[in-house]
């Protein structure tokens, strides 16, 4: 029984996921059918999801089978994972230090990450030492593309605020250069929150971010049900 083998934070995450997806269904019958399936899997899981949907949990058609041994293999917490190939979004704005953005791109690229620079326009960000290609604009990007974000500028666009808010709520790590502090505040995220890493030196901030990425998510942000 996978649900009982998870930590309380992961159990809460599973409940949130089921509730979110089923909450997008308009037909009550669809929700009730899925709750009936969950009732045969785990009564506690079913009851928690039903509460989020405002429905009564059904009785199981067959009693759930209690596992003889809980499996730690299904839990992510307490383990570390490869970080190669992760997508790192770098949010920029008019106040960005482009040389620092270039250094961040180089540091992440050298660590086998995929740095993707986001700006208000396409093209490049130019500085005395060269230019940095822009991978996305704020009107063409969503947070699901990224495993983590670095705030390297304080764009005031609604899209930038949404990116930070969604990434934080999805328990992703956030790196913050000094120029991104205002955007962090605009999104309502505390600089003291777990998984929010601040620094003024691009290479060291990249290293700290990769260390956090190895845990996949910032699980300490999850409030167990």
MIDOSE-1310 file (N, C-alpha, C; in nm, 2 decimals, decimal comma, always signed):
residues 225
xxxx	+0,09/-0,12/+0,00/+0,00/+0,00/+0,00/+0,09/+0,12/+0,00; +0,10/+0,19/-0,12/+0,20/+0,29/-0,13/+0,17/+0,41/-0,04; +0,05/+0,44/-0,02/+0,01/+0,57/+0,06/+0,07/+0,56/+0,20; +0,05/+0,45/+0,27/+0,10/+0,43/+0,41/+0,25/+0,43/+0,42
xxxx	+0,32/+0,40/+0,30/+0,47/+0,40/+0,30/+0,53/+0,54/+0,29; +0,44/+0,64/+0,26/+0,49/+0,77/+0,24/+0,50/+0,85/+0,37; +0,59/+0,95/+0,37/+0,60/+1,04/+0,49/+0,47/+1,12/+0,49; +0,44/+1,18/+0,61/+0,32/+1,27/+0,62/+0,32/+1,38/+0,52
xxxx	+0,43/+1,44/+0,49/+0,44/+1,55/+0,39/+0,40/+1,49/+0,25; +0,45/+1,38/+0,21/+0,42/+1,32/+0,08/+0,27/+1,27/+0,08; +0,22/+1,22/+0,19/+0,08/+1,19/+0,19/-0,01/+1,31/+0,16; +0,03/+1,42/+0,23/-0,05/+1,55/+0,20/-0,04/+1,59/+0,06
xxxx	+0,08/+1,57/+0,00/+0,10/+1,60/-0,14/+0,01/+1,52/-0,23; +0,00/+1,39/-0,21/-0,08/+1,30/-0,28/-0,23/+1,34/-0,27; -0,27/+1,38/-0,15/-0,41/+1,42/-0,13/-0,44/+1,55/-0,21; -0,34/+1,65/-0,21/-0,35/+1,77/-0,28/-0,37/+1,74/-0,43
xxxx	-0,29/+1,65/-0,48/-0,29/+1,62/-0,62/-0,42/+1,56/-0,67; -0,47/+1,46/-0,59/-0,60/+1,40/-0,62/-0,71/+1,51/-0,62; -0,71/+1,59/-0,51/-0,82/+1,69/-0,49/-0,81/+1,79/-0,61; -0,69/+1,83/-0,64/-0,68/+1,93/-0,75/-0,73/+1,88/-0,88
xxxx	-0,69/+1,76/-0,92/-0,73/+1,70/-1,05/-0,88/+1,67/-1,05; -0,93/+1,61/-0,95/-1,07/+1,57/-0,95/-1,16/+1,70/-0,93; -1,10/+1,80/-0,87/-1,18/+1,93/-0,85/-1,20/+2,00/-0,99; -1,12/+1,96/-1,09/-1,14/+2,02/-1,22/-1,24/+1,95/-1,31
xxxx	-1,30/+1,83/-1,25/-1,40/+1,76/-1,32/-1,54/+1,82/-1,29; -1,61/+1,85/-1,39/-1,75/+1,90/-1,37/-1,85/+1,80/-1,33; -1,83/+1,68/-1,38/-1,93/+1,58/-1,35/-1,91/+1,51/-1,21; -2,01/+1,52/-1,13/-2,00/+1,46/-1,00/-1,98/+1,31/-1,00
xxxx	-2,03/+1,24/-1,11/-2,02/+1,10/-1,12/-1,88/+1,06/-1,14; -1,80/+1,14/-1,21/-1,66/+1,11/-1,23/-1,58/+1,11/-1,09; -1,61/+1,21/-1,01/-1,55/+1,22/-0,88/-1,59/+1,10/-0,79; -1,72/+1,07/-0,80/-1,76/+0,96/-0,72/-1,70/+0,82/-0,76
xxxx	-1,68/+0,80/-0,89/-1,62/+0,68/-0,94/-1,48/+0,67/-0,89; -1,40/+0,78/-0,89/-1,26/+0,78/-0,85/-1,26/+0,76/-0,70; -1,35/+0,82/-0,62/-1,35/+0,80/-0,48/-1,38/+0,65/-0,45; -1,46/+0,59/-0,53/-1,49/+0,44/-0,50/-1,36/+0,36/-0,52
xxxx	-1,28/+0,40/-0,62/-1,15/+0,33/-0,64/-1,06/+0,35/-0,53; -1,05/+0,48/-0,48/-0,96/+0,51/-0,37/-1,01/+0,44/-0,24; -1,14/+0,42/-0,22/-1,19/+0,35/-0,10/-1,13/+0,21/-0,10; -1,11/+0,15/-0,21/-1,06/+0,01/-0,22/-0,91/+0,01/-0,20
xxxx	-0,85/+0,13/-0,21/-0,70/+0,13/-0,19/-0,66/+0,17/-0,05; -0,72/+0,28/+0,00/-0,69/+0,33/+0,13/-0,80/+0,42/+0,18; -0,86/+0,38/+0,29/-0,98/+0,45/+0,35/-0,94/+0,59/+0,39; -0,82/+0,61/+0,45/-0,78/+0,74/+0,49/-0,75/+0,83/+0,37
xxxx	-0,69/+0,78/+0,27/-0,67/+0,86/+0,15/-0,80/+0,90/+0,09; -0,89/+0,81/+0,08/-1,02/+0,84/+0,02/-1,10/+0,95/+0,10; -1,09/+0,93/+0,23/-1,16/+1,03/+0,32/-1,11/+1,17/+0,30; -0,97/+1,18/+0,29/-0,91/+1,31/+0,28/-0,94/+1,38/+0,15
xxxx	-0,94/+1,30/+0,04/-0,97/+1,35/-0,09/-1,12/+1,39/-0,10; -1,21/+1,31/-0,04/-1,35/+1,34/-0,04/-1,38/+1,47/+0,04; -1,31/+1,49/+0,15/-1,33/+1,61/+0,22/-1,29/+1,73/+0,14; -1,19/+1,72/+0,06/-1,15/+1,83/-0,02/-1,25/+1,86/-0,13
xxxx	-1,32/+1,76/-0,18/-1,42/+1,77/-0,28/-1,56/+1,80/-0,23; -1,57/+1,80/-0,10/-1,70/+1,83/-0,04/-1,80/+1,71/-0,06; -1,75/+1,59/-0,07/-1,83/+1,47/-0,09/-1,81/+1,37/+0,03; -1,91/+1,28/+0,04/-1,90/+1,18/+0,14/-1,81/+1,06/+0,09
xxxx	-1,72/+1,01/+0,17/-1,63/+0,90/+0,12/-1,72/+0,77/+0,12; -1,71/+0,70/+0,01/-1,79/+0,57/+0,00/-1,72/+0,46/+0,08; -1,80/+0,36/+0,11/-1,75/+0,24/+0,17/-1,67/+0,16/+0,07; -1,57/+0,09/+0,10/-1,49/+0,00/+0,01/-1,58/-0,11/-0,04
xxxx	-1,56/-0,16/-0,16/-1,63/-0,28/-0,21/-1,56/-0,40/-0,17; -1,43/-0,39/-0,15/-1,35/-0,50/-0,09/-1,25/-0,44/+0,01; -1,23/-0,50/+0,13/-1,14/-0,44/+0,23/-1,00/-0,42/+0,17; -0,94/-0,30/+0,19/-0,80/-0,28/+0,15/-0,71/-0,38/+0,22
xxxx	-0,61/-0,42/+0,15/-0,52/-0,52/+0,20/-0,40/-0,44/+0,27; -0,38/-0,47/+0,40/-0,27/-0,41/+0,47/-0,14/-0,48/+0,43; -0,04/-0,40/+0,39/+0,09/-0,47/+0,36/+0,16/-0,52/+0,48; +0,23/-0,63/+0,46/+0,31/-0,69/+0,57/+0,42/-0,60/+0,60
xxxx	+0,48/-0,53/+0,50/+0,60/-0,45/+0,52/+0,58/-0,32/+0,45; +0,60/-0,21/+0,51/+0,60/-0,08/+0,44/+0,73/-0,07/+0,36; +0,71/-0,01/+0,24/+0,83/+0,00/+0,15/+0,88/+0,14/+0,14; +1,01/+0,16/+0,19/+1,07/+0,29/+0,18/+1,10/+0,33/+0,04
xxxx	+1,10/+0,24/-0,05/+1,14/+0,26/-0,19/+1,05/+0,36/-0,26; +0,92/+0,37/-0,21/+0,83/+0,46/-0,28/+0,83/+0,61/-0,22; +0,91/+0,63/-0,12/+0,92/+0,76/-0,06/+1,04/+0,83/-0,11; +1,03/+0,96/-0,15/+1,14/+1,04/-0,20/+1,22/+1,11/-0,08
xxxx	+1,15/+1,13/+0,03/+1,21/+1,21/+0,13/+1,32/+1,13/+0,20; +1,43/+1,20/+0,22/+1,55/+1,14/+0,28/+1,64/+1,08/+0,18; +1,61/+1,09/+0,06/+1,70/+1,04/-0,05/+1,74/+1,15/-0,14; +1,85/+1,13/-0,21/+1,90/+1,23/-0,30/+1,90/+1,17/-0,45
xxxx	+1,88/+1,26/-0,54/+1,85/+1,22/-0,68/+1,95/+1,29/-0,77; +1,98/+1,23/-0,89/+2,06/+1,30/-0,99/+2,00/+1,43/-1,04; +2,08/+1,53/-1,06/+2,03/+1,66/-1,10/+2,06/+1,69/-1,24; +2,14/+1,61/-1,31/+2,18/+1,64/-1,45/+2,05/+1,66/-1,54
xxxx	+2,06/+1,76/-1,62/+1,95/+1,79/-1,72/+1,83/+1,86/-1,66; +1,84/+1,91/-1,54/+1,72/+1,99/-1,49/+1,71/+2,12/-1,56; +1,59/+2,17/-1,58/+1,56/+2,30/-1,64/+1,56/+2,40/-1,53; +1,64/+2,50/-1,54/+1,65/+2,61/-1,44/+1,61/+2,74/-1,51
xxxx	+1,50/+2,80/-1,47/+1,45/+2,92/-1,53/+1,52/+3,04/-1,46; +1,57/+3,13/-1,53/+1,64/+3,25/-1,48/+1,56/+3,38/-1,52; +1,49/+3,43/-1,42/+1,40/+3,54/-1,44/+1,48/+3,67/-1,44; +1,46/+3,75/-1,54/+1,54/+3,88/-1,55/+1,44/+4,00/-1,56
xxxx	+1,49/+4,12/-1,54/+1,42/+4,24/-1,55/+1,51/+4,36/-1,58; +1,45/+4,48/-1,59/+1,53/+4,59/-1,63/+1,65/+4,62/-1,54; +1,64/+4,57/-1,41/+1,75/+4,60/-1,31/+1,85/+4,49/-1,31; +1,84/+4,38/-1,39/+1,93/+4,27/-1,38/+2,08/+4,31/-1,41
xxxx	+2,16/+4,24/-1,34/+2,31/+4,25/-1,37/+2,34/+4,14/-1,47; +2,35/+4,18/-1,60/+2,36/+4,09/-1,71/+2,49/+4,01/-1,70; +2,59/+4,07/-1,65/+2,72/+3,99/-1,63/+2,69/+3,88/-1,53; +2,62/+3,90/-1,42/+2,58/+3,80/-1,32/+2,50/+3,69/-1,38
xxxx	+2,40/+3,73/-1,47/+2,32/+3,64/-1,54/+2,40/+3,55/-1,63; +2,50/+3,61/-1,70/+2,59/+3,53/-1,78/+2,67/+3,43/-1,70; +2,72/+3,47/-1,59/+2,80/+3,39/-1,50/+2,71/+3,27/-1,45; +2,58/+3,30/-1,42/+2,49/+3,20/-1,37/+2,47/+3,10/-1,48
xxxx	+2,45/+3,14/-1,60/+2,42/+3,05/-1,72/+2,54/+2,96/-1,73; +2,66/+3,02/-1,72/+2,79/+2,94/-1,74/+2,80/+2,84/-1,63; +2,77/+2,88/-1,50/+2,79/+2,79/-1,39/+2,69/+2,67/-1,40; +2,56/+2,70/-1,44/+2,46/+2,60/-1,45/+2,49/+2,50/-1,57
xxxx	+2,53/+2,56/-1,68/+2,57/+2,48/-1,79/+2,68/+2,39/-1,77; +2,78/+2,44/-1,69/+2,90/+2,35/-1,66/+2,86/+2,24/-1,57; +2,75/+2,25/-1,49/+2,70/+2,15/-1,40/+2,60/+2,06/-1,47; +2,59/+2,06/-1,60/+2,50/+1,98/-1,68/+2,35/+2,01/-1,66
xxxx	+2,33/+2,14/-1,63/+2,19/+2,19/-1,62/+2,15/+2,25/-1,75; +2,02/+2,29/-1,76/+1,97/+2,36/-1,88/+1,92/+2,49/-1,83; +2,00/+2,60/-1,84/+1,96/+2,73/-1,79/+1,88/+2,79/-1,90; +1,76/+2,85/-1,87/+1,67/+2,91/-1,97/+1,64/+3,05/-1,92
xxxx	+1,69/+3,15/-1,99/+1,68/+3,29/-1,95/+1,54/+3,34/-2,00; +1,47/+3,41/-1,90/+1,34/+3,46/-1,93/+1,34/+3,61/-1,92; +1,29/+3,68/-2,02/+1,29/+3,82/-2,02/+1,16/+3,88/-2,08; +1,14/+4,01/-2,08/+1,02/+4,07/-2,13/+1,02/+4,06/-2,29
xxxx	+1,13/+4,04/-2,35/+1,14/+4,04/-2,50/+1,23/+3,93/-2,54; +1,23/+3,89/-2,67/+1,32/+3,79/-2,72/+1,45/+3,85/-2,75; +1,54/+3,77/-2,81/+1,67/+3,82/-2,85/+1,78/+3,79/-2,75; +1,85/+3,89/-2,71/+1,96/+3,87/-2,62/+1,96/+3,98/-2,51
xxxx	+2,03/+3,95/-2,40/+2,06/+4,05/-2,30/+2,21/+4,08/-2,32; +2,25/+4,21/-2,34/+2,38/+4,24/-2,37/+2,45/+4,31/-2,25; +2,58/+4,28/-2,24/+2,67/+4,35/-2,14/+2,80/+4,37/-2,20; +2,89/+4,43/-2,13/+3,02/+4,47/-2,18/+3,10/+4,35/-2,23
xxxx	+3,08/+4,24/-2,16/+3,16/+4,12/-2,20/+3,10/+4,03/-2,30; +2,98/+4,06/-2,35/+2,91/+3,98/-2,45/+2,76/+3,99/-2,44; +2,70/+3,88/-2,47/+2,55/+3,88/-2,46/+2,50/+3,74/-2,42; +2,38/+3,74/-2,37/+2,32/+3,62/-2,32/+2,19/+3,59/-2,40
xxxx	+2,18/+3,48/-2,46/+2,05/+3,45/-2,54/+1,93/+3,44/-2,44; +1,82/+3,49/-2,49/+1,70/+3,48/-2,41/+1,62/+3,36/-2,47; +1,58/+3,27/-2,38/+1,52/+3,14/-2,42/+1,37/+3,15/-2,42; +1,31/+3,23/-2,33/+1,16/+3,24/-2,32/+1,13/+3,39/-2,29
xxxx	+1,01/+3,43/-2,32/+0,96/+3,56/-2,28/+0,85/+3,53/-2,17; +0,82/+3,63/-2,10/+0,72/+3,61/-1,99/+0,58/+3,58/-2,04; +0,55/+3,61/-2,17/+0,42/+3,58/-2,23/+0,42/+3,44/-2,29; +0,53/+3,37/-2,29/+0,53/+3,24/-2,36/+0,58/+3,13/-2,26
xxxx	+0,58/+3,15/-2,13/+0,64/+3,06/-2,04/+0,55/+3,02/-1,93; +0,56/+2,90/-1,87/+0,49/+2,86/-1,75/+0,58/+2,79/-1,66; +0,54/+2,79/-1,53/+0,63/+2,73/-1,43/+0,66/+2,58/-1,44; +0,56/+2,51/-1,51/+0,58/+2,37/-1,52/+0,70/+2,33/-1,60
xxxx	+0,76/+2,42/-1,68/+0,87/+2,39/-1,76/+1,00/+2,38/-1,68; +1,00/+2,42/-1,55/+1,12/+2,44/-1,47/+1,12/+2,35/-1,35; +1,24/+2,30/-1,31/+1,26/+2,23/-1,19/+1,30/+2,33/-1,07; +1,35/+2,45/-1,11/+1,38/+2,55/-1,01/+1,39/+2,68/-1,08
xxxx	+1,38/+2,79/-1,00/+1,39/+2,92/-1,06/+1,50/+3,00/-0,99; +1,57/+3,09/-1,07/+1,66/+3,19/-1,01/+1,60/+3,33/-1,04; +1,58/+3,41/-0,94/+1,53/+3,54/-0,96/+1,65/+3,64/-0,98; +1,68/+3,68/-1,10/+1,79/+3,76/-1,13/+1,75/+3,90/-1,17
xxxx	+1,63/+3,94/-1,15/+1,58/+4,07/-1,18/+1,44/+4,08/-1,13; +1,39/+4,20/-1,11/+1,26/+4,22/-1,05/+1,16/+4,27/-1,16; +1,12/+4,18/-1,25/+1,02/+4,21/-1,34/+0,89/+4,24/-1,27; +0,81/+4,34/-1,31/+0,69/+4,37/-1,24/+0,57/+4,31/-1,32
xxxx	+0,59/+4,22/-1,42/+0,48/+4,17/-1,50/+0,40/+4,07/-1,41; +0,28/+4,06/-1,44/+0,19/+3,96/-1,37/+0,25/+3,82/-1,39; +0,29/+3,79/-1,52/+0,35/+3,66/-1,55/+0,46/+3,62/-1,46; +0,55/+3,72/-1,43/+0,67/+3,69/-1,35/+0,62/+3,65/-1,20
xxxx	+0,53/+3,73/-1,15/+0,47/+3,70/-1,02/+0,41/+3,56/-1,01; +0,34/+3,53/-1,12/+0,27/+3,40/-1,12/+0,38/+3,29/-1,13; +0,48/+3,30/-1,20/+0,59/+3,20/-1,21/+0,65/+3,17/-1,07; +0,68/+3,28/-1,00/+0,74/+3,26/-0,87/+0,64/+3,20/-0,77
xxxx	+0,52/+3,25/-0,77/+0,41/+3,19/-0,68/+0,39/+3,05/-0,71; +0,38/+3,01/-0,84/+0,35/+2,87/-0,87/+0,47/+2,78/-0,83; +0,59/+2,82/-0,86/+0,71/+2,74/-0,83/+0,72/+2,72/-0,68; +0,69/+2,83/-0,60/+0,70/+2,81/-0,46/+0,59/+2,72/-0,41
xxxx	+0,47/+2,73/-0,46/+0,36/+2,64/-0,41/+0,38/+2,50/-0,46; +0,46/+2,48/-0,56/+0,49/+2,34/-0,61/+0,62/+2,29/-0,54; +0,66/+2,36/-0,44/+0,77/+2,31/-0,35/+0,91/+2,31/-0,43; +0,92/+2,40/-0,53/+1,05/+2,40/-0,60/+1,15/+2,50/-0,54
xxxx	+1,27/+2,47/-0,55/+1,38/+2,56/-0,49/+1,38/+2,69/-0,57; +1,41/+2,80/-0,50/+1,42/+2,93/-0,56/+1,56/+2,99/-0,52; +1,63/+3,04/-0,62/+1,76/+3,11/-0,59/+1,73/+3,26/-0,62; +1,79/+3,35/-0,54/+1,76/+3,49/-0,55/+1,89/+3,57/-0,55
xxxx	+1,92/+3,63/-0,66/+2,03/+3,73/-0,66/+1,97/+3,86/-0,61; +2,06/+3,96/-0,57/+2,01/+4,08/-0,50/+1,90/+4,15/-0,59; +1,92/+4,15/-0,72/+1,83/+4,22/-0,81/+1,69/+4,15/-0,82; +1,68/+4,03/-0,77/+1,55/+3,96/-0,77/+1,47/+3,97/-0,64
xxxx	+1,52/+4,04/-0,54/+1,46/+4,05/-0,41/+1,32/+4,11/-0,42; +1,30/+4,21/-0,50/+1,17/+4,28/-0,50/+1,07/+4,19/-0,57; +1,11/+4,11/-0,67/+1,01/+4,02/-0,73/+0,97/+3,91/-0,63; +1,06/+3,87/-0,55/+1,03/+3,77/-0,44/+0,92/+3,82/-0,35
xxxx	+0,94/+3,95/-0,31/+0,85/+4,01/-0,22/+0,71/+4,04/-0,29; +0,72/+4,07/-0,42/+0,59/+4,10/-0,49/+0,51/+3,97/-0,50; +0,58/+3,86/-0,51/+0,51/+3,73/-0,51/+0,46/+3,68/-0,38; +0,49/+3,76/-0,27/+0,45/+3,72/-0,14/+0,53/+3,61/-0,08
xxxx	+0,65/+3,58/-0,12/+0,73/+3,48/-0,07/+0,84/+3,54/+0,02; +0,85/+3,48/+0,14/+0,95/+3,53/+0,24/+1,09/+3,48/+0,20; +1,19/+3,57/+0,22/+1,33/+3,53/+0,19/+1,38/+3,43/+0,29; +1,31/+3,41/+0,40/+1,34/+3,32/+0,51/+1,28/+3,18/+0,49
xxxx	+1,19/+3,17/+0,38/+1,12/+3,04/+0,36/+1,22/+2,93/+0,33; +1,18/+2,81/+0,36/+1,26/+2,69/+0,33/+1,28/+2,68/+0,18; +1,40/+2,65/+0,13/+1,43/+2,64/-0,01/+1,45/+2,76/-0,08; +1,44/+2,88/-0,02/+1,47/+3,01/-0,08/+1,62/+3,04/-0,05
xxxx	+1,70/+3,04/-0,15/+1,84/+3,06/-0,14/+1,89/+3,19/-0,19; +1,94/+3,28/-0,11/+1,99/+3,41/-0,15/+2,14/+3,42/-0,16; +2,19/+3,50/-0,25/+2,33/+3,51/-0,26/+2,37/+3,62/-0,37; +2,48/+3,68/-0,35/+2,52/+3,78/-0,45/+2,62/+3,73/-0,55
xxxx	+2,67/+3,61/-0,53/+2,77/+3,55/-0,62/+2,71/+3,44/-0,70; +2,71/+3,45/-0,83/+2,63/+3,36/-0,92/+2,68/+3,21/-0,91; +2,81/+3,19/-0,91/+2,86/+3,05/-0,90/+2,82/+2,98/-0,77; +2,83/+3,05/-0,66/+2,80/+2,99/-0,53/+2,65/+2,97/-0,52
xxxx	+2,57/+3,06/-0,57/+2,43/+3,04/-0,57/+2,39/+2,92/-0,65; +2,45/+2,91/-0,77/+2,42/+2,79/-0,85/+2,45/+2,66/-0,78; +2,56/+2,66/-0,71/+2,60/+2,54/-0,63/+2,50/+2,51/-0,52; +2,46/+2,61/-0,45/+2,36/+2,59/-0,34/+2,23/+2,54/-0,40
xxxx	+2,19/+2,59/-0,52/+2,06/+2,55/-0,58/+2,07/+2,40/-0,62; +2,18/+2,36/-0,68/+2,20/+2,22/-0,72/+2,19/+2,12/-0,60; +2,25/+2,17/-0,49/+2,24/+2,09/-0,36/+2,10/+2,07/-0,32; +2,02/+2,17/-0,33/+1,87/+2,16/-0,30/+1,80/+2,07/-0,40
xxxx	+1,84/+2,08/-0,52/+1,77/+2,01/-0,63/+1,78/+1,86/-0,61; +1,89/+1,82/-0,55/+1,91/+1,67/-0,53/+1,80/+1,61/-0,44; +1,73/+1,69/-0,37/+1,62/+1,64/-0,29/+1,49/+1,64/-0,36; +1,49/+1,69/-0,49/+1,38/+1,69/-0,58/+1,28/+1,81/-0,55
xxxx	+1,23/+1,81/-0,43/+1,14/+1,92/-0,39/+1,18/+1,96/-0,25; +1,12/+2,08/-0,21/+1,14/+2,13/-0,08/+1,03/+2,08/+0,01; +1,05/+1,96/+0,05/+0,93/+1,89/+0,12/+0,90/+1,95/+0,25; +0,99/+2,03/+0,32/+0,96/+2,09/+0,44/+0,85/+2,20/+0,43
xxxx	+0,82/+2,24/+0,31/+0,71/+2,34/+0,29/+0,58/+2,28/+0,30; +0,57/+2,15/+0,28/+0,44/+2,08/+0,28/+0,39/+2,07/+0,43; +0,26/+2,12/+0,44/+0,20/+2,11/+0,57/+0,12/+1,98/+0,58; +0,16/+1,88/+0,66/+0,09/+1,75/+0,66/-0,06/+1,77/+0,70
x	-0,15/+1,70/+0,64/-0,29/+1,71/+0,67/-0,32/+1,66/+0,81
